[in-house]
Amino acid sequence: MPKYYIQDDHEGWIIDSKNPLAACVKGLYFGIINSIPVDQRTYNIKGSYLVSEKGFDDEDGKIIPIKKAVRLCLKMKD
């Protein structure tokens, strides 16, 4: 299984998974990723994760909206 480097504005994680979105969901589901930024005014989840197989700060990495990853994670927990 490929290894993905996931980062937000403050932290980074390395998670093995079948694809970039699945890596984000796996990290959230198992509590590896503990950074979910929330807009203090609207309480909406904001931001995105940069995900790459090459390493952190890869300009060609895939951008995954945090809201999308959280939504899929919550569906799994139902």
mmJSON file of the N, C-alpha and C atoms, coordinates in Angstrom:
{"data_MODEL":{"atom_site":{
"group_PDB":["ATOM","ATOM","ATOM","ATOM","ATOM","ATOM","ATOM","ATOM","ATOM","ATOM","ATOM","ATOM","ATOM","ATOM","ATOM","ATOM","ATOM","ATOM","ATOM","ATOM","ATOM","ATOM","ATOM","ATOM","ATOM","ATOM","ATOM","ATOM","ATOM","ATOM","ATOM","ATOM","ATOM","ATOM","ATOM","ATOM","ATOM","ATOM","ATOM","ATOM","ATOM","ATOM","ATOM","ATOM","ATOM","ATOM","ATOM","ATOM","ATOM","ATOM","ATOM","ATOM","ATOM","ATOM","ATOM","ATOM","ATOM","ATOM","ATOM","ATOM","ATOM","ATOM","ATOM","ATOM","ATOM","ATOM","ATOM","ATOM","ATOM","ATOM","ATOM","ATOM","ATOM","ATOM","ATOM","ATOM","ATOM","ATOM","ATOM","ATOM","ATOM","ATOM","ATOM","ATOM","ATOM","ATOM","ATOM","ATOM","ATOM","ATOM","ATOM","ATOM","ATOM","ATOM","ATOM","ATOM","ATOM","ATOM","ATOM","ATOM","ATOM","ATOM","ATOM","ATOM","ATOM","ATOM","ATOM","ATOM","ATOM","ATOM","ATOM","ATOM","ATOM","ATOM","ATOM","ATOM","ATOM","ATOM","ATOM","ATOM","ATOM","ATOM","ATOM","ATOM","ATOM","ATOM","ATOM","ATOM","ATOM","ATOM","ATOM","ATOM","ATOM","ATOM","ATOM","ATOM","ATOM","ATOM","ATOM","ATOM","ATOM","ATOM","ATOM","ATOM","ATOM","ATOM","ATOM","ATOM","ATOM","ATOM","ATOM","ATOM","ATOM","ATOM","ATOM","ATOM","ATOM","ATOM","ATOM","ATOM","ATOM","ATOM","ATOM","ATOM","ATOM","ATOM","ATOM","ATOM","ATOM","ATOM","ATOM","ATOM","ATOM","ATOM","ATOM","ATOM","ATOM","ATOM","ATOM","ATOM","ATOM","ATOM","ATOM","ATOM","ATOM","ATOM","ATOM","ATOM","ATOM","ATOM","ATOM","ATOM","ATOM","ATOM","ATOM","ATOM","ATOM","ATOM","ATOM","ATOM","ATOM","ATOM","ATOM","ATOM","ATOM","ATOM","ATOM","ATOM","ATOM","ATOM","ATOM","ATOM","ATOM","ATOM","ATOM","ATOM","ATOM","ATOM","ATOM","ATOM","ATOM","ATOM","ATOM","ATOM","ATOM","ATOM","ATOM","ATOM","ATOM","ATOM","ATOM","ATOM","ATOM","ATOM"],
"id":[1,2,3,4,5,6,7,8,9,10,11,12,13,14,15,16,17,18,19,20,21,22,23,24,25,26,27,28,29,30,31,32,33,34,35,36,37,38,39,40,41,42,43,44,45,46,47,48,49,50,51,52,53,54,55,56,57,58,59,60,61,62,63,64,65,66,67,68,69,70,71,72,73,74,75,76,77,78,79,80,81,82,83,84,85,86,87,88,89,90,91,92,93,94,95,96,97,98,99,100,101,102,103,104,105,106,107,108,109,110,111,112,113,114,115,116,117,118,119,120,121,122,123,124,125,126,127,128,129,130,131,132,133,134,135,136,137,138,139,140,141,142,143,144,145,146,147,148,149,150,151,152,153,154,155,156,157,158,159,160,161,162,163,164,165,166,167,168,169,170,171,172,173,174,175,176,177,178,179,180,181,182,183,184,185,186,187,188,189,190,191,192,193,194,195,196,197,198,199,200,201,202,203,204,205,206,207,208,209,210,211,212,213,214,215,216,217,218,219,220,221,222,223,224,225,226,227,228,229,230,231,232,233,234],
"type_symbol":["N","C","C","N","C","C","N","C","C","N","C","C","N","C","C","N","C","C","N","C","C","N","C","C","N","C","C","N","C","C","N","C","C","N","C","C","N","C","C","N","C","C","N","C","C","N","C","C","N","C","C","N","C","C","N","C","C","N","C","C","N","C","C","N","C","C","N","C","C","N","C","C","N","C","C","N","C","C","N","C","C","N","C","C","N","C","C","N","C","C","N","C","C","N","C","C","N","C","C","N","C","C","N","C","C","N","C","C","N","C","C","N","C","C","N","C","C","N","C","C","N","C","C","N","C","C","N","C","C","N","C","C","N","C","C","N","C","C","N","C","C","N","C","C","N","C","C","N","C","C","N","C","C","N","C","C","N","C","C","N","C","C","N","C","C","N","C","C","N","C","C","N","C","C","N","C","C","N","C","C","N","C","C","N","C","C","N","C","C","N","C","C","N","C","C","N","C","C","N","C","C","N","C","C","N","C","C","N","C","C","N","C","C","N","C","C","N","C","C","N","C","C","N","C","C","N","C","C","N","C","C","N","C","C"],
"label_atom_id":["N","CA","C","N","CA","C","N","CA","C","N","CA","C","N","CA","C","N","CA","C","N","CA","C","N","CA","C","N","CA","C","N","CA","C","N","CA","C","N","CA","C","N","CA","C","N","CA","C","N","CA","C","N","CA","C","N","CA","C","N","CA","C","N","CA","C","N","CA","C","N","CA","C","N","CA","C","N","CA","C","N","CA","C","N","CA","C","N","CA","C","N","CA","C","N","CA","C","N","CA","C","N","CA","C","N","CA","C","N","CA","C","N","CA","C","N","CA","C","N","CA","C","N","CA","C","N","CA","C","N","CA","C","N","CA","C","N","CA","C","N","CA","C","N","CA","C","N","CA","C","N","CA","C","N","CA","C","N","CA","C","N","CA","C","N","CA","C","N","CA","C","N","CA","C","N","CA","C","N","CA","C","N","CA","C","N","CA","C","N","CA","C","N","CA","C","N","CA","C","N","CA","C","N","CA","C","N","CA","C","N","CA","C","N","CA","C","N","CA","C","N","CA","C","N","CA","C","N","CA","C","N","CA","C","N","CA","C","N","CA","C","N","CA","C","N","CA","C","N","CA","C","N","CA","C","N","CA","C","N","CA","C","N","CA","C","N","CA","C","N","CA","C"],
"label_alt_id":[null,null,null,null,null,null,null,null,null,null,null,null,null,null,null,null,null,null,null,null,null,null,null,null,null,null,null,null,null,null,null,null,null,null,null,null,null,null,null,null,null,null,null,null,null,null,null,null,null,null,null,null,null,null,null,null,null,null,null,null,null,null,null,null,null,null,null,null,null,null,null,null,null,null,null,null,null,null,null,null,null,null,null,null,null,null,null,null,null,null,null,null,null,null,null,null,null,null,null,null,null,null,null,null,null,null,null,null,null,null,null,null,null,null,null,null,null,null,null,null,null,null,null,null,null,null,null,null,null,null,null,null,null,null,null,null,null,null,null,null,null,null,null,null,null,null,null,null,null,null,null,null,null,null,null,null,null,null,null,null,null,null,null,null,null,null,null,null,null,null,null,null,null,null,null,null,null,null,null,null,null,null,null,null,null,null,null,null,null,null,null,null,null,null,null,null,null,null,null,null,null,null,null,null,null,null,null,null,null,null,null,null,null,null,null,null,null,null,null,null,null,null,null,null,null,null,null,null,null,null,null,null,null,null],
"label_comp_id":["MET","MET","MET","PRO","PRO","PRO","LYS","LYS","LYS","TYR","TYR","TYR","TYR","TYR","TYR","ILE","ILE","ILE","GLN","GLN","GLN","ASP","ASP","ASP","ASP","ASP","ASP","HIS","HIS","HIS","GLU","GLU","GLU","GLY","GLY","GLY","TRP","TRP","TRP","ILE","ILE","ILE","ILE","ILE","ILE","ASP","ASP","ASP","SER","SER","SER","LYS","LYS","LYS","ASN","ASN","ASN","PRO","PRO","PRO","LEU","LEU","LEU","ALA","ALA","ALA","ALA","ALA","ALA","CYS","CYS","CYS","VAL","VAL","VAL","LYS","LYS","LYS","GLY","GLY","GLY","LEU","LEU","LEU","TYR","TYR","TYR","PHE","PHE","PHE","GLY","GLY","GLY","ILE","ILE","ILE","ILE","ILE","ILE","ASN","ASN","ASN","SER","SER","SER","ILE","ILE","ILE","PRO","PRO","PRO","VAL","VAL","VAL","ASP","ASP","ASP","GLN","GLN","GLN","ARG","ARG","ARG","THR","THR","THR","TYR","TYR","TYR","ASN","ASN","ASN","ILE","ILE","ILE","LYS","LYS","LYS","GLY","GLY","GLY","SER","SER","SER","TYR","TYR","TYR","LEU","LEU","LEU","VAL","VAL","VAL","SER","SER","SER","GLU","GLU","GLU","LYS","LYS","LYS","GLY","GLY","GLY","PHE","PHE","PHE","ASP","ASP","ASP","ASP","ASP","ASP","GLU","GLU","GLU","ASP","ASP","ASP","GLY","GLY","GLY","LYS","LYS","LYS","ILE","ILE","ILE","ILE","ILE","ILE","PRO","PRO","PRO","ILE","ILE","ILE","LYS","LYS","LYS","LYS","LYS","LYS","ALA","ALA","ALA","VAL","VAL","VAL","ARG","ARG","ARG","LEU","LEU","LEU","CYS","CYS","CYS","LEU","LEU","LEU","LYS","LYS","LYS","MET","MET","MET","LYS","LYS","LYS","ASP","ASP","ASP"],
"label_asym_id":["A","A","A","A","A","A","A","A","A","A","A","A","A","A","A","A","A","A","A","A","A","A","A","A","A","A","A","A","A","A","A","A","A","A","A","A","A","A","A","A","A","A","A","A","A","A","A","A","A","A","A","A","A","A","A","A","A","A","A","A","A","A","A","A","A","A","A","A","A","A","A","A","A","A","A","A","A","A","A","A","A","A","A","A","A","A","A","A","A","A","A","A","A","A","A","A","A","A","A","A","A","A","A","A","A","A","A","A","A","A","A","A","A","A","A","A","A","A","A","A","A","A","A","A","A","A","A","A","A","A","A","A","A","A","A","A","A","A","A","A","A","A","A","A","A","A","A","A","A","A","A","A","A","A","A","A","A","A","A","A","A","A","A","A","A","A","A","A","A","A","A","A","A","A","A","A","A","A","A","A","A","A","A","A","A","A","A","A","A","A","A","A","A","A","A","A","A","A","A","A","A","A","A","A","A","A","A","A","A","A","A","A","A","A","A","A","A","A","A","A","A","A","A","A","A","A","A","A","A","A","A","A","A","A"],
"label_entity_id":["1","1","1","1","1","1","1","1","1","1","1","1","1","1","1","1","1","1","1","1","1","1","1","1","1","1","1","1","1","1","1","1","1","1","1","1","1","1","1","1","1","1","1","1","1","1","1","1","1","1","1","1","1","1","1","1","1","1","1","1","1","1","1","1","1","1","1","1","1","1","1","1","1","1","1","1","1","1","1","1","1","1","1","1","1","1","1","1","1","1","1","1","1","1","1","1","1","1","1","1","1","1","1","1","1","1","1","1","1","1","1","1","1","1","1","1","1","1","1","1","1","1","1","1","1","1","1","1","1","1","1","1","1","1","1","1","1","1","1","1","1","1","1","1","1","1","1","1","1","1","1","1","1","1","1","1","1","1","1","1","1","1","1","1","1","1","1","1","1","1","1","1","1","1","1","1","1","1","1","1","1","1","1","1","1","1","1","1","1","1","1","1","1","1","1","1","1","1","1","1","1","1","1","1","1","1","1","1","1","1","1","1","1","1","1","1","1","1","1","1","1","1","1","1","1","1","1","1","1","1","1","1","1","1"],
"label_seq_id":[1,1,1,2,2,2,3,3,3,4,4,4,5,5,5,6,6,6,7,7,7,8,8,8,9,9,9,10,10,10,11,11,11,12,12,12,13,13,13,14,14,14,15,15,15,16,16,16,17,17,17,18,18,18,19,19,19,20,20,20,21,21,21,22,22,22,23,23,23,24,24,24,25,25,25,26,26,26,27,27,27,28,28,28,29,29,29,30,30,30,31,31,31,32,32,32,33,33,33,34,34,34,35,35,35,36,36,36,37,37,37,38,38,38,39,39,39,40,40,40,41,41,41,42,42,42,43,43,43,44,44,44,45,45,45,46,46,46,47,47,47,48,48,48,49,49,49,50,50,50,51,51,51,52,52,52,53,53,53,54,54,54,55,55,55,56,56,56,57,57,57,58,58,58,59,59,59,60,60,60,61,61,61,62,62,62,63,63,63,64,64,64,65,65,65,66,66,66,67,67,67,68,68,68,69,69,69,70,70,70,71,71,71,72,72,72,73,73,73,74,74,74,75,75,75,76,76,76,77,77,77,78,78,78],
"pdbx_PDB_ins_code":[null,null,null,null,null,null,null,null,null,null,null,null,null,null,null,null,null,null,null,null,null,null,null,null,null,null,null,null,null,null,null,null,null,null,null,null,null,null,null,null,null,null,null,null,null,null,null,null,null,null,null,null,null,null,null,null,null,null,null,null,null,null,null,null,null,null,null,null,null,null,null,null,null,null,null,null,null,null,null,null,null,null,null,null,null,null,null,null,null,null,null,null,null,null,null,null,null,null,null,null,null,null,null,null,null,null,null,null,null,null,null,null,null,null,null,null,null,null,null,null,null,null,null,null,null,null,null,null,null,null,null,null,null,null,null,null,null,null,null,null,null,null,null,null,null,null,null,null,null,null,null,null,null,null,null,null,null,null,null,null,null,null,null,null,null,null,null,null,null,null,null,null,null,null,null,null,null,null,null,null,null,null,null,null,null,null,null,null,null,null,null,null,null,null,null,null,null,null,null,null,null,null,null,null,null,null,null,null,null,null,null,null,null,null,null,null,null,null,null,null,null,null,null,null,null,null,null,null,null,null,null,null,null,null],
"Cartn_x":[0.846,0.0,0.896,0.563,1.374,1.336,2.396,2.511,2.222,1.343,0.978,1.428,1.958,2.353,1.211,0.615,-0.539,-0.138,-0.49,-0.173,-1.263,-1.404,-2.261,-1.35,-1.861,-1.026,-0.049,-0.282,0.513,1.24,0.7,1.26,1.347,2.027,2.126,2.051,1.526,1.357,1.731,2.18,2.478,1.564,0.73,-0.282,-0.29,-0.331,-0.44,-1.915,-2.227,-3.615,-3.651,-4.848,-4.965,-5.004,-5.405,-5.439,-5.389,-5.189,-5.045,-6.248,-7.464,-8.646,-8.796,-8.58,-8.675,-7.633,-6.472,-5.447,-5.935,-6.583,-7.118,-8.22,-9.117,-10.22,-9.679,-8.711,-8.103,-7.456,-6.754,-6.114,-7.11,-8.208,-9.25,-9.964,-10.303,-11.068,-10.319,-9.023,-8.236,-7.57,-7.883,-7.367,-5.911,-5.344,-3.961,-3.908,-4.854,-4.969,-5.908,-5.395,-6.197,-6.371,-6.185,-6.253,-7.393,-8.49,-9.628,-9.968,-9.461,-9.718,-11.185,-11.695,-13.091,-13.135,-13.953,-14.162,-14.879,-14.278,-14.83,-16.121,-16.344,-17.549,-18.74,-18.502,-19.603,-19.627,-18.557,-18.383,-18.373,-18.022,-17.874,-16.441,-16.282,-14.948,-14.329,-13.065,-12.414,-11.042,-10.497,-9.144,-9.089,-7.858,-7.643,-6.328,-6.19,-4.952,-4.222,-2.911,-2.073,-1.554,-1.832,-1.487,-0.597,0.499,1.432,2.114,2.522,3.336,4.824,5.17,6.575,7.168,6.344,6.856,6.075,6.461,5.803,6.187,5.315,5.521,5.703,5.076,5.129,4.109,4.591,3.707,2.716,3.029,2.151,1.198,1.18,0.311,-1.16,-1.99,-3.446,-4.005,-4.901,-5.571,-6.883,-7.04,-8.263,-8.953,-10.162,-10.876,-11.129,-10.812,-10.987,-12.444,-13.356,-14.785,-15.181,-14.627,-14.931,-14.428,-13.218,-12.653,-13.434,-13.82,-14.593,-15.958,-16.601,-17.921,-17.85,-16.834,-16.685,-16.37,-15.578,-15.241,-16.494,-17.339,-18.566,-19.506,-19.545,-20.378,-19.909,-18.592,-18.045,-18.421,-18.537,-18.833,-20.306,-21.179,-22.615,-22.905],
"Cartn_y":[-1.175,0.0,1.246,2.24,3.459,4.231,4.979,5.836,7.269,7.955,9.331,10.29,11.418,12.503,13.505,13.711,14.595,15.771,16.97,18.129,19.176,19.918,21.101,22.285,23.365,24.55,24.398,23.422,23.336,22.015,20.905,19.593,18.738,17.608,16.643,15.23,14.325,12.933,12.049,10.828,9.856,8.657,8.343,7.295,6.437,5.121,4.235,3.991,4.02,3.845,3.61,3.318,3.017,4.258,5.424,6.661,7.856,9.065,10.239,10.519,10.439,10.708,9.648,8.385,7.304,7.489,8.034,8.292,9.344,10.392,11.432,10.856,10.095,9.51,8.545,7.723,6.778,7.53,8.599,9.39,10.002,10.514,11.098,10.018,8.918,7.842,7.257,7.028,6.42,7.44,8.715,9.746,10.112,9.697,10.067,11.554,11.996,13.417,14.041,14.979,15.598,17.088,17.518,18.939,19.179,19.722,20.067,21.534,22.448,23.87,24.243,25.046,25.477,27.0,27.575,29.027,29.419,30.274,30.653,31.472,32.079,32.879,32.033,31.115,30.33,28.878,28.443,27.056,26.047,26.491,25.591,25.081,23.844,23.295,24.007,24.39,25.123,24.51,24.853,24.441,23.173,22.752,21.557,20.897,19.652,18.904,18.829,18.919,18.68,17.253,16.402,14.98,14.606,13.898,13.518,12.199,11.466,10.267,10.617,11.825,12.218,12.823,13.358,13.994,15.248,15.879,17.108,18.26,19.26,20.464,20.165,19.103,18.765,19.617,20.459,21.357,20.608,19.376,18.584,17.705,17.882,17.079,17.387,16.494,16.647,17.432,18.365,19.155,18.456,18.074,17.426,18.372,18.847,19.686,18.903,19.504,18.827,18.447,19.321,19.048,17.748,17.491,16.276,15.035,15.094,13.959,13.688,14.742,14.583,13.98,14.444,13.922,12.41,11.961,10.53,9.744,10.331,9.682,9.484,10.488,10.388,9.34,9.199,8.167,6.778,6.6,5.318,4.956,5.966,5.718,5.396,5.688,5.397,3.93],
"Cartn_z":[0.0,0.0,0.0,-0.811,-0.85,0.464,0.672,1.847,1.407,2.155,1.817,2.904,2.469,3.365,3.359,4.516,4.641,5.522,5.098,5.927,5.844,6.948,6.958,7.214,7.715,7.938,9.102,9.987,11.217,11.421,10.934,11.219,9.971,10.093,9.008,9.55,8.718,9.107,7.93,8.212,7.168,7.405,6.404,6.551,5.287,5.471,4.314,3.998,2.712,2.282,0.781,0.254,-1.175,-2.066,-1.516,-2.298,-1.342,-1.867,-1.002,-0.094,-0.643,0.177,1.268,0.917,1.906,3.021,2.691,3.703,4.703,4.214,5.103,5.99,5.399,6.166,7.218,6.841,7.79,8.951,8.64,9.695,10.658,10.124,10.976,11.786,11.146,11.787,12.983,12.818,13.887,14.814,14.633,15.533,15.317,14.189,13.889,13.565,12.742,12.419,13.449,14.189,15.241,15.014,13.79,13.459,12.473,12.973,12.121,12.392,11.55,11.787,11.584,12.494,12.456,12.473,11.612,11.591,12.882,13.665,14.972,14.863,13.715,13.536,13.095,12.154,11.586,12.073,12.703,13.159,12.017,10.829,9.69,9.643,9.202,9.006,7.82,7.952,6.871,6.584,5.463,5.125,4.302,4.041,3.238,3.649,3.248,3.453,2.12,2.166,0.996,1.142,0.148,0.234,-0.949,-0.645,-1.697,-1.353,-2.367,-2.161,-2.133,-2.543,-2.671,-1.401,-0.528,0.683,1.01,2.094,2.518,1.595,1.483,0.674,-0.819,-1.308,-2.727,-3.475,-4.38,-5.12,-6.009,-6.381,-7.239,-6.437,-5.122,-4.273,-4.504,-4.054,-4.213,-3.028,-3.309,-2.278,-1.929,-0.665,-0.194,0.79,0.489,1.462,2.756,3.883,5.168,5.371,4.956,5.115,4.413,3.236,2.48,3.228,3.754,4.493,5.776,6.485,7.719,7.411,6.35,5.965,5.699,4.959,4.685,5.956,6.82,8.089,8.938,8.998,9.781,9.198,7.872,7.248,7.661,7.791,8.201,9.63,10.474,11.88,12.118,11.148,11.305,11.228],
"occupancy":[1.0,1.0,1.0,1.0,1.0,1.0,1.0,1.0,1.0,1.0,1.0,1.0,1.0,1.0,1.0,1.0,1.0,1.0,1.0,1.0,1.0,1.0,1.0,1.0,1.0,1.0,1.0,1.0,1.0,1.0,1.0,1.0,1.0,1.0,1.0,1.0,1.0,1.0,1.0,1.0,1.0,1.0,1.0,1.0,1.0,1.0,1.0,1.0,1.0,1.0,1.0,1.0,1.0,1.0,1.0,1.0,1.0,1.0,1.0,1.0,1.0,1.0,1.0,1.0,1.0,1.0,1.0,1.0,1.0,1.0,1.0,1.0,1.0,1.0,1.0,1.0,1.0,1.0,1.0,1.0,1.0,1.0,1.0,1.0,1.0,1.0,1.0,1.0,1.0,1.0,1.0,1.0,1.0,1.0,1.0,1.0,1.0,1.0,1.0,1.0,1.0,1.0,1.0,1.0,1.0,1.0,1.0,1.0,1.0,1.0,1.0,1.0,1.0,1.0,1.0,1.0,1.0,1.0,1.0,1.0,1.0,1.0,1.0,1.0,1.0,1.0,1.0,1.0,1.0,1.0,1.0,1.0,1.0,1.0,1.0,1.0,1.0,1.0,1.0,1.0,1.0,1.0,1.0,1.0,1.0,1.0,1.0,1.0,1.0,1.0,1.0,1.0,1.0,1.0,1.0,1.0,1.0,1.0,1.0,1.0,1.0,1.0,1.0,1.0,1.0,1.0,1.0,1.0,1.0,1.0,1.0,1.0,1.0,1.0,1.0,1.0,1.0,1.0,1.0,1.0,1.0,1.0,1.0,1.0,1.0,1.0,1.0,1.0,1.0,1.0,1.0,1.0,1.0,1.0,1.0,1.0,1.0,1.0,1.0,1.0,1.0,1.0,1.0,1.0,1.0,1.0,1.0,1.0,1.0,1.0,1.0,1.0,1.0,1.0,1.0,1.0,1.0,1.0,1.0,1.0,1.0,1.0,1.0,1.0,1.0,1.0,1.0,1.0,1.0,1.0,1.0,1.0,1.0,1.0],
"B_iso_or_equiv":[0.0,0.0,0.0,0.0,0.0,0.0,0.0,0.0,0.0,0.0,0.0,0.0,0.0,0.0,0.0,0.0,0.0,0.0,0.0,0.0,0.0,0.0,0.0,0.0,0.0,0.0,0.0,0.0,0.0,0.0,0.0,0.0,0.0,0.0,0.0,0.0,0.0,0.0,0.0,0.0,0.0,0.0,0.0,0.0,0.0,0.0,0.0,0.0,0.0,0.0,0.0,0.0,0.0,0.0,0.0,0.0,0.0,0.0,0.0,0.0,0.0,0.0,0.0,0.0,0.0,0.0,0.0,0.0,0.0,0.0,0.0,0.0,0.0,0.0,0.0,0.0,0.0,0.0,0.0,0.0,0.0,0.0,0.0,0.0,0.0,0.0,0.0,0.0,0.0,0.0,0.0,0.0,0.0,0.0,0.0,0.0,0.0,0.0,0.0,0.0,0.0,0.0,0.0,0.0,0.0,0.0,0.0,0.0,0.0,0.0,0.0,0.0,0.0,0.0,0.0,0.0,0.0,0.0,0.0,0.0,0.0,0.0,0.0,0.0,0.0,0.0,0.0,0.0,0.0,0.0,0.0,0.0,0.0,0.0,0.0,0.0,0.0,0.0,0.0,0.0,0.0,0.0,0.0,0.0,0.0,0.0,0.0,0.0,0.0,0.0,0.0,0.0,0.0,0.0,0.0,0.0,0.0,0.0,0.0,0.0,0.0,0.0,0.0,0.0,0.0,0.0,0.0,0.0,0.0,0.0,0.0,0.0,0.0,0.0,0.0,0.0,0.0,0.0,0.0,0.0,0.0,0.0,0.0,0.0,0.0,0.0,0.0,0.0,0.0,0.0,0.0,0.0,0.0,0.0,0.0,0.0,0.0,0.0,0.0,0.0,0.0,0.0,0.0,0.0,0.0,0.0,0.0,0.0,0.0,0.0,0.0,0.0,0.0,0.0,0.0,0.0,0.0,0.0,0.0,0.0,0.0,0.0,0.0,0.0,0.0,0.0,0.0,0.0,0.0,0.0,0.0,0.0,0.0,0.0],
"pdbx_formal_charge":[null,null,null,null,null,null,null,null,null,null,null,null,null,null,null,null,null,null,null,null,null,null,null,null,null,null,null,null,null,null,null,null,null,null,null,null,null,null,null,null,null,null,null,null,null,null,null,null,null,null,null,null,null,null,null,null,null,null,null,null,null,null,null,null,null,null,null,null,null,null,null,null,null,null,null,null,null,null,null,null,null,null,null,null,null,null,null,null,null,null,null,null,null,null,null,null,null,null,null,null,null,null,null,null,null,null,null,null,null,null,null,null,null,null,null,null,null,null,null,null,null,null,null,null,null,null,null,null,null,null,null,null,null,null,null,null,null,null,null,null,null,null,null,null,null,null,null,null,null,null,null,null,null,null,null,null,null,null,null,null,null,null,null,null,null,null,null,null,null,null,null,null,null,null,null,null,null,null,null,null,null,null,null,null,null,null,null,null,null,null,null,null,null,null,null,null,null,null,null,null,null,null,null,null,null,null,null,null,null,null,null,null,null,null,null,null,null,null,null,null,null,null,null,null,null,null,null,null,null,null,null,null,null,null],
"auth_seq_id":[1,1,1,2,2,2,3,3,3,4,4,4,5,5,5,6,6,6,7,7,7,8,8,8,9,9,9,10,10,10,11,11,11,12,12,12,13,13,13,14,14,14,15,15,15,16,16,16,17,17,17,18,18,18,19,19,19,20,20,20,21,21,21,22,22,22,23,23,23,24,24,24,25,25,25,26,26,26,27,27,27,28,28,28,29,29,29,30,30,30,31,31,31,32,32,32,33,33,33,34,34,34,35,35,35,36,36,36,37,37,37,38,38,38,39,39,39,40,40,40,41,41,41,42,42,42,43,43,43,44,44,44,45,45,45,46,46,46,47,47,47,48,48,48,49,49,49,50,50,50,51,51,51,52,52,52,53,53,53,54,54,54,55,55,55,56,56,56,57,57,57,58,58,58,59,59,59,60,60,60,61,61,61,62,62,62,63,63,63,64,64,64,65,65,65,66,66,66,67,67,67,68,68,68,69,69,69,70,70,70,71,71,71,72,72,72,73,73,73,74,74,74,75,75,75,76,76,76,77,77,77,78,78,78],
"auth_comp_id":["MET","MET","MET","PRO","PRO","PRO","LYS","LYS","LYS","TYR","TYR","TYR","TYR","TYR","TYR","ILE","ILE","ILE","GLN","GLN","GLN","ASP","ASP","ASP","ASP","ASP","ASP","HIS","HIS","HIS","GLU","GLU","GLU","GLY","GLY","GLY","TRP","TRP","TRP","ILE","ILE","ILE","ILE","ILE","ILE","ASP","ASP","ASP","SER","SER","SER","LYS","LYS","LYS","ASN","ASN","ASN","PRO","PRO","PRO","LEU","LEU","LEU","ALA","ALA","ALA","ALA","ALA","ALA","CYS","CYS","CYS","VAL","VAL","VAL","LYS","LYS","LYS","GLY","GLY","GLY","LEU","LEU","LEU","TYR","TYR","TYR","PHE","PHE","PHE","GLY","GLY","GLY","ILE","ILE","ILE","ILE","ILE","ILE","ASN","ASN","ASN","SER","SER","SER","ILE","ILE","ILE","PRO","PRO","PRO","VAL","VAL","VAL","ASP","ASP","ASP","GLN","GLN","GLN","ARG","ARG","ARG","THR","THR","THR","TYR","TYR","TYR","ASN","ASN","ASN","ILE","ILE","ILE","LYS","LYS","LYS","GLY","GLY","GLY","SER","SER","SER","TYR","TYR","TYR","LEU","LEU","LEU","VAL","VAL","VAL","SER","SER","SER","GLU","GLU","GLU","LYS","LYS","LYS","GLY","GLY","GLY","PHE","PHE","PHE","ASP","ASP","ASP","ASP","ASP","ASP","GLU","GLU","GLU","ASP","ASP","ASP","GLY","GLY","GLY","LYS","LYS","LYS","ILE","ILE","ILE","ILE","ILE","ILE","PRO","PRO","PRO","ILE","ILE","ILE","LYS","LYS","LYS","LYS","LYS","LYS","ALA","ALA","ALA","VAL","VAL","VAL","ARG","ARG","ARG","LEU","LEU","LEU","CYS","CYS","CYS","LEU","LEU","LEU","LYS","LYS","LYS","MET","MET","MET","LYS","LYS","LYS","ASP","ASP","ASP"],
"auth_asym_id":["A","A","A","A","A","A","A","A","A","A","A","A","A","A","A","A","A","A","A","A","A","A","A","A","A","A","A","A","A","A","A","A","A","A","A","A","A","A","A","A","A","A","A","A","A","A","A","A","A","A","A","A","A","A","A","A","A","A","A","A","A","A","A","A","A","A","A","A","A","A","A","A","A","A","A","A","A","A","A","A","A","A","A","A","A","A","A","A","A","A","A","A","A","A","A","A","A","A","A","A","A","A","A","A","A","A","A","A","A","A","A","A","A","A","A","A","A","A","A","A","A","A","A","A","A","A","A","A","A","A","A","A","A","A","A","A","A","A","A","A","A","A","A","A","A","A","A","A","A","A","A","A","A","A","A","A","A","A","A","A","A","A","A","A","A","A","A","A","A","A","A","A","A","A","A","A","A","A","A","A","A","A","A","A","A","A","A","A","A","A","A","A","A","A","A","A","A","A","A","A","A","A","A","A","A","A","A","A","A","A","A","A","A","A","A","A","A","A","A","A","A","A","A","A","A","A","A","A","A","A","A","A","A","A"],
"auth_atom_id":["N","CA","C","N","CA","C","N","CA","C","N","CA","C","N","CA","C","N","CA","C","N","CA","C","N","CA","C","N","CA","C","N","CA","C","N","CA","C","N","CA","C","N","CA","C","N","CA","C","N","CA","C","N","CA","C","N","CA","C","N","CA","C","N","CA","C","N","CA","C","N","CA","C","N","CA","C","N","CA","C","N","CA","C","N","CA","C","N","CA","C","N","CA","C","N","CA","C","N","CA","C","N","CA","C","N","CA","C","N","CA","C","N","CA","C","N","CA","C","N","CA","C","N","CA","C","N","CA","C","N","CA","C","N","CA","C","N","CA","C","N","CA","C","N","CA","C","N","CA","C","N","CA","C","N","CA","C","N","CA","C","N","CA","C","N","CA","C","N","CA","C","N","CA","C","N","CA","C","N","CA","C","N","CA","C","N","CA","C","N","CA","C","N","CA","C","N","CA","C","N","CA","C","N","CA","C","N","CA","C","N","CA","C","N","CA","C","N","CA","C","N","CA","C","N","CA","C","N","CA","C","N","CA","C","N","CA","C","N","CA","C","N","CA","C","N","CA","C","N","CA","C","N","CA","C","N","CA","C","N","CA","C","N","CA","C","N","CA","C","N","CA","C"],
"pdbx_PDB_model_num":[1,1,1,1,1,1,1,1,1,1,1,1,1,1,1,1,1,1,1,1,1,1,1,1,1,1,1,1,1,1,1,1,1,1,1,1,1,1,1,1,1,1,1,1,1,1,1,1,1,1,1,1,1,1,1,1,1,1,1,1,1,1,1,1,1,1,1,1,1,1,1,1,1,1,1,1,1,1,1,1,1,1,1,1,1,1,1,1,1,1,1,1,1,1,1,1,1,1,1,1,1,1,1,1,1,1,1,1,1,1,1,1,1,1,1,1,1,1,1,1,1,1,1,1,1,1,1,1,1,1,1,1,1,1,1,1,1,1,1,1,1,1,1,1,1,1,1,1,1,1,1,1,1,1,1,1,1,1,1,1,1,1,1,1,1,1,1,1,1,1,1,1,1,1,1,1,1,1,1,1,1,1,1,1,1,1,1,1,1,1,1,1,1,1,1,1,1,1,1,1,1,1,1,1,1,1,1,1,1,1,1,1,1,1,1,1,1,1,1,1,1,1,1,1,1,1,1,1,1,1,1,1,1,1]
}}}
